[in-house]
């Protein structure tokens, strides 16, 4: 069955870094665009970063531009989110999302908690 499993979250001090990973299985990963979303307590889920199925194009929310980098390894069926210069406002549950660009089939991971605090 389809699985998206996030890992790499945790507690980090402001200014620190984390790298999130999302391992995919059960579908043809290379055919899917991948996104990272986040949801903070009491707030709506927001799109943080997106990458095309081949990895050739990326987009970022203004709030993370220059600090976060999304990458996709089709050989490993894994998407990553490198997060640098973390701020307390980056605290949220981060979700991995796969979307087929034509059929719009979509899958979600369970999320991983990122807490930025001193």
N, CA, C and O of each residue as an XYZ file, in Angstrom:
472
protein
N       0.838     -1.187      0.000
C       0.000      0.000      0.000
C       0.877      1.243      0.000
O       2.081      1.171      0.246
N       0.260      2.372     -0.278
C       0.988      3.628     -0.336
C       1.416      4.048      1.067
O       0.629      4.020      2.013
N       2.667      4.433      1.171
C       3.185      4.960      2.435
C       4.106      6.140      2.181
O       4.932      6.119      1.269
N       3.952      7.162      2.998
C       4.889      8.270      3.084
C       5.275      8.380      4.547
O       4.429      8.624      5.407
N       6.554      8.199      4.824
C       7.009      8.176      6.219
C       8.038      9.280      6.424
O       9.146      9.229      5.891
N       7.644     10.278      7.208
C       8.544     11.383      7.511
C       9.440     11.042      8.699
O       9.064     10.273      9.584
N      10.627     11.629      8.695
C      11.545     11.491      9.813
C      12.455     12.716      9.860
O      12.513     13.501      8.913
N      13.163     12.863     10.980
C      14.133     13.941     11.095
C      13.689     15.128     11.926
O      14.470     16.052     12.151
N      12.447     15.116     12.384
C      11.989     16.215     13.216
C      12.609     16.147     14.603
O      13.285     15.179     14.949
N      12.370     17.186     15.388
C      12.887     17.214     16.750
C      12.922     18.612     17.298
O      12.317     19.534     16.752
N      13.652     18.755     18.402
C      13.813     20.043     19.073
C      15.156     20.640     18.682
O      16.189     19.974     18.754
N      15.131     21.899     18.269
C      16.364     22.571     17.858
C      16.315     24.005     18.351
O      15.239     24.595     18.460
N      17.487     24.569     18.649
C      17.548     25.958     19.095
C      17.404     26.906     17.911
O      17.721     26.543     16.779
N      16.931     28.108     18.169
C      16.873     29.107     17.090
C      18.236     29.269     16.426
O      19.272     29.319     17.088
N      18.203     29.349     15.095
C      19.437     29.432     14.330
C      19.998     28.091     13.914
O      20.933     28.025     13.116
N      19.432     27.018     14.451
C      19.911     25.684     14.137
C      19.354     25.140     12.834
O      18.631     25.823     12.110
N      19.708     23.894     12.554
C      19.305     23.240     11.306
C      18.729     21.859     11.583
O      19.066     21.197     12.565
N      17.852     21.455     10.681
C      17.327     20.089     10.673
C      17.152     19.673      9.223
O      16.945     20.511      8.346
N      17.235     18.386      8.982
C      16.895     17.856      7.657
C      15.796     16.823      7.819
O      15.969     15.800      8.481
N      14.669     17.112      7.201
C      13.558     16.174      7.190
C      13.672     15.258      5.973
O      14.113     15.672      4.901
N      13.265     14.014      6.166
C      13.214     13.047      5.077
C      11.802     12.482      4.980
O      11.083     12.395      5.975
N      11.424     12.107      3.782
C      10.130     11.459      3.563
C      10.368     10.295      2.609
O      10.662     10.493      1.430
N      10.238      9.098      3.125
C      10.443      7.889      2.330
C       9.115      7.399      1.781
O       8.153      7.216      2.527
N       9.068      7.190      0.474
C       7.832      6.809     -0.201
C       7.869      5.362     -0.661
O       8.926      4.832     -1.004
N       6.709      4.733     -0.664
C       6.581      3.383     -1.186
C       5.139      3.159     -1.634
O       4.219      3.851     -1.197
N       4.964      2.176     -2.518
C       3.623      1.808     -2.955
C       3.092      2.557     -4.156
O       1.958      2.332     -4.577
N       3.903      3.452     -4.719
C       3.503      4.142     -5.940
C       4.780      4.527     -6.701
O       5.884      4.425     -6.166
N       4.616      4.967     -7.944
C       5.772      5.299     -8.778
C       6.222      6.707     -8.414
O       5.718      7.696     -8.948
N       7.167      6.777     -7.507
C       7.607      8.032     -6.911
C       8.049      9.048     -7.968
O       7.766     10.239     -7.838
N       8.729      8.592     -8.996
C       9.277      9.511     -9.996
C       8.184     10.195    -10.816
O       8.457     11.185    -11.496
N       6.972      9.693    -10.764
C       5.858     10.299    -11.497
C       5.144     11.397    -10.713
O       4.235     12.045    -11.232
N       5.549     11.600     -9.484
C       4.817     12.491     -8.593
C       5.641     13.721     -8.213
O       6.831     13.626     -7.916
N       4.975     14.872     -8.231
C       5.538     16.058     -7.591
C       5.412     15.886     -6.089
O       4.511     15.205     -5.599
N       6.326     16.510     -5.371
C       6.337     16.358     -3.915
C       6.296     17.723     -3.248
O       6.870     18.698     -3.734
N       5.602     17.762     -2.128
C       5.462     19.001     -1.373
C       5.719     18.745      0.116
O       5.510     17.645      0.627
N       6.167     19.774      0.769
C       6.211     19.802      2.232
C       5.234     20.872      2.707
O       5.290     22.020      2.267
N       4.348     20.485      3.601
C       3.427     21.395      4.265
C       3.773     21.435      5.753
O       4.491     20.575      6.265
N       3.252     22.440      6.424
C       3.374     22.476      7.873
C       2.089     23.038      8.476
O       1.346     23.791      7.846
N       1.864     22.636      9.724
C       0.699     23.132     10.440
C       1.080     23.402     11.892
O       1.460     22.499     12.638
N       0.967     24.654     12.261
C       1.227     25.065     13.638
C      -0.081     25.007     14.423
O      -1.157     25.062     13.829
N      -0.005     24.896     15.752
C      -1.219     24.831     16.567
C      -2.127     26.032     16.322
O      -1.688     27.181     16.374
N      -3.394     25.748     16.055
C      -4.362     26.803     15.838
C      -4.303     27.478     14.496
O      -5.020     28.449     14.255
N      -3.448     26.976     13.605
C      -3.307     27.584     12.286
C      -3.635     26.584     11.190
O      -3.644     25.373     11.414
N      -3.904     27.109     10.009
C      -4.189     26.243      8.867
C      -2.886     25.634      8.330
O      -1.799     26.184      8.504
N      -3.037     24.494      7.682
C      -1.884     23.877      7.039
C      -1.431     24.761      5.880
O      -2.254     25.239      5.099
N      -0.129     24.976      5.773
C       0.395     25.827      4.713
C       1.480     25.104      3.930
O       2.227     24.283      4.463
N       1.540     25.441      2.631
C       2.564     24.879      1.761
C       3.894     25.577      2.036
O       3.979     26.805      2.014
N       4.919     24.789      2.292
C       6.244     25.329      2.605
C       7.156     25.272      1.387
O       7.823     26.252      1.053
N       7.180     24.107      0.720
C       8.095     23.921     -0.409
C       7.518     22.881     -1.348
O       6.804     21.970     -0.929
N       7.839     23.030     -2.633
C       7.334     22.117     -3.651
C       8.441     21.821     -4.645
O       9.308     22.658     -4.900
N       8.399     20.608     -5.207
C       9.387     20.215     -6.217
C       8.683     19.382     -7.267
O       7.812     18.571     -6.953
N       9.066     19.589     -8.521
C       8.468     18.846     -9.609
C       8.950     17.401     -9.600
O       9.903     17.055     -8.901
N       8.280     16.562    -10.384
C       8.564     15.125    -10.280
C       9.992     14.785    -10.668
O      10.572     13.837    -10.139
N      10.563     15.552    -11.588
C      11.950     15.317    -11.969
C      12.951     16.059    -11.112
O      14.156     15.828    -11.212
N      12.459     16.944    -10.275
C      13.327     17.718     -9.400
C      13.899     18.969    -10.025
O      14.729     19.648     -9.419
N      13.460     19.281    -11.237
C      14.073     20.402    -11.937
C      13.559     21.771    -11.544
O      14.174     22.783    -11.882
N      12.455     21.821    -10.844
C      11.879     23.111    -10.469
C      11.371     23.045     -9.039
O      10.767     22.056     -8.622
N      11.625     24.118     -8.292
C      11.200     24.192     -6.902
C      10.509     25.521     -6.628
O      10.721     26.508     -7.333
N       9.686     25.525     -5.598
C       9.035     26.750     -5.146
C       8.975     26.741     -3.625
O       8.915     25.687     -2.992
N       8.993     27.943     -3.055
C       9.020     28.063     -1.609
C       8.064     29.151     -1.137
O       7.815     30.133     -1.836
N       7.540     28.952      0.060
C       6.794     30.030      0.706
C       7.759     31.175      1.000
O       8.934     30.943      1.284
N       7.271     32.389      0.934
C       8.129     33.546      1.187
C       8.799     33.469      2.555
O       9.929     33.925      2.728
N       8.105     32.897      3.511
C       8.616     32.853      4.877
C       9.838     31.955      5.051
O      10.540     32.054      6.057
N      10.097     31.080      4.078
C      11.228     30.152      4.213
C      12.261     30.303      3.104
O      13.286     29.622      3.122
N      12.008     31.183      2.140
C      12.950     31.358      1.027
C      14.322     31.748      1.552
O      14.455     32.607      2.424
N      15.339     31.097      1.002
C      16.705     31.376      1.411
C      17.152     30.599      2.627
O      18.337     30.585      2.958
N      16.202     29.943      3.303
C      16.544     29.166      4.502
C      16.283     27.664      4.328
O      17.011     26.836      4.875
N      15.244     27.321      3.564
C      14.873     25.917      3.356
C      15.204     25.499      1.930
O      15.143     26.307      1.003
N      15.555     24.226      1.768
C      15.823     23.667      0.445
C      15.147     22.310      0.332
O      15.363     21.424      1.159
N      14.329     22.159     -0.698
C      13.687     20.874     -0.967
C      14.468     20.156     -2.056
O      14.932     20.777     -3.012
N      14.610     18.839     -1.905
C      15.284     18.041     -2.929
C      14.600     16.679     -3.024
O      13.917     16.236     -2.101
N      14.808     16.030     -4.174
C      14.085     14.765     -4.460
C      15.071     13.790     -5.061
O      15.750     14.111     -6.036
N      15.156     12.595     -4.487
C      16.022     11.547     -4.984
C      15.133     10.419     -5.492
O      14.643      9.604     -4.709
N      14.928     10.376     -6.801
C      14.028      9.362     -7.361
C      14.605      7.958     -7.254
O      13.855      6.982     -7.260
N      15.909      7.841     -7.157
C      16.523      6.519     -7.014
C      16.274      5.937     -5.621
O      16.223      4.720     -5.442
N      16.121      6.830     -4.637
C      15.891      6.390     -3.263
C      14.445      6.547     -2.827
O      14.098      6.242     -1.686
N      13.596      7.024     -3.739
C      12.181      7.256     -3.398
C      12.036      8.118     -2.148
O      11.238      7.827     -1.258
N      12.819      9.173     -2.106
C      12.852     10.012     -0.905
C      12.897     11.483     -1.291
O      13.566     11.877     -2.246
N      12.168     12.278     -0.524
C      12.233     13.728     -0.661
C      12.745     14.295      0.659
O      12.460     13.770      1.735
N      13.500     15.368      0.548
C      14.132     15.961      1.720
C      13.729     17.429      1.856
O      13.352     18.092      0.890
N      13.823     17.902      3.091
C      13.679     19.336      3.345
C      14.799     19.733      4.291
O      14.774     19.414      5.480
N      15.785     20.435      3.740
C      16.882     20.970      4.560
C      16.429     22.312      5.114
O      16.075     23.214      4.355
N      16.440     22.443      6.422
C      15.960     23.657      7.083
C      17.111     24.279      7.867
O      17.624     23.685      8.815
N      17.504     25.468      7.465
C      18.590     26.191      8.132
C      18.053     27.474      8.758
O      16.952     27.924      8.442
N      18.846     28.046      9.643
C      18.484     29.313     10.307
C      17.069     29.252     10.854
O      16.264     30.154     10.623
N      16.777     28.204     11.566
C      15.414     27.986     12.049
C      15.006     29.037     13.065
O      15.813     29.512     13.864
N      13.722     29.388     13.009
C      13.143     30.395     13.889
C      12.020     29.764     14.710
O      11.460     28.746     14.302
N      11.686     30.343     15.845
C      10.577     29.799     16.636
C       9.274     29.686     15.842
O       8.479     28.777     16.080
N       9.058     30.597     14.913
C       7.831     30.546     14.106
C       7.821     29.404     13.095
O       6.809     29.177     12.433
N       8.932     28.686     12.968
C       8.949     27.486     12.128
C       8.408     26.271     12.870
O       8.239     25.206     12.276
N       8.136     26.420     14.151
C       7.596     25.318     14.942
C       6.249     24.870     14.384
O       5.330     25.677     14.243
N       6.138     23.588     14.070
C       4.922     23.044     13.464
C       5.099     21.544     13.266
O       6.186     20.999     13.454
N       4.016     20.895     12.885
C       4.106     19.537     12.367
C       4.303     19.658     10.856
O       3.553     20.359     10.176
N       5.303     18.978     10.351
C       5.639     19.029      8.925
C       5.162     17.754      8.248
O       5.429     16.646      8.713
N       4.452     17.933      7.141
C       3.847     16.830      6.402
C       4.432     16.736      4.996
O       4.680     17.742      4.332
N       4.637     15.531      4.581
C       5.050     15.222      3.222
C       3.799     14.923      2.392
O       2.865     14.280      2.870
N       3.795     15.398      1.148
C       2.623     15.219      0.277
C       3.090     14.888     -1.132
O       3.998     15.530     -1.659
N       2.470     13.891     -1.738
C       2.755     13.506     -3.121
C       1.533     13.799     -3.976
O       0.410     13.475     -3.587
N       1.740     14.402     -5.127
C       0.637     14.722     -6.041
C       1.028     14.351     -7.466
O       2.092     14.732     -7.953
N       0.139     13.593     -8.133
C       0.374     13.301     -9.546
C      -0.058     14.531    -10.355
O      -1.171     15.024    -10.169
N       0.786     15.020    -11.231
C       0.474     16.274    -11.934
C      -0.706     16.187    -12.890
O      -1.278     17.217    -13.245
N      -1.088     14.975    -13.320
C      -2.185     14.852    -14.273
C      -3.444     14.274    -13.636
O      -4.528     14.829    -13.815
N      -3.327     13.188    -12.908
C      -4.500     12.567    -12.297
C      -4.935     13.275    -11.012
O      -6.077     13.141    -10.572
N      -4.008     14.027    -10.422
C      -4.214     14.730     -9.151
C      -4.378     13.758     -7.975
O      -4.806     14.169     -6.896
N      -4.046     12.489     -8.168
C      -3.993     11.575     -7.022
C      -3.013     12.161     -6.012
O      -1.951     12.665     -6.377
N      -3.387     12.087     -4.734
C      -2.554     12.701     -3.703
C      -2.450     11.803     -2.487
O      -3.404     11.120     -2.114
N      -1.277     11.815     -1.877
C      -1.022     11.026     -0.683
C      -0.357     11.906      0.371
O       0.337     12.872      0.053
N      -0.587     11.545      1.635
C      -0.037     12.313      2.757
C       0.694     11.409      3.736
O       0.312     10.258      3.947
N       1.741     11.945      4.324
C       2.392     11.277      5.429
C       1.718     11.643      6.732
O       0.775     12.434      6.759
N       2.216     11.051      7.832
C       1.617     11.263      9.145
C       2.136     12.520      9.830
O       1.525     13.014     10.777
N       3.253     13.030      9.354
C       3.803     14.254      9.930
C       4.919     13.993     10.917
O       4.996     12.933     11.539
N       5.790     14.994     11.048
C       6.866     14.948     12.025
C       6.946     16.317     12.702
O       6.862     17.354     12.043
N       7.107     16.304     14.017
C       7.093     17.538     14.790
C       8.447     18.220     14.736
O       9.483     17.589     14.946
N       8.430     19.508     14.452
C       9.627     20.349     14.529
C       9.350     21.440     15.552
O       8.381     22.189     15.431
N      10.205     21.521     16.554
C      10.076     22.541     17.590
C      11.360     23.351     17.658
O      12.445     22.804     17.855
N      11.223     24.659     17.493
C      12.378     25.560     17.540
C      12.237     26.404     18.801
O      11.360     27.262     18.897
N      13.103     26.149     19.750
C      12.997     26.820     21.045
C      14.328     26.782     21.771
O      15.105     25.835     21.644
N      14.569     27.838     22.536
C      15.776     27.857     23.363
C      15.483     27.308     24.752
O      16.380     27.244     25.593
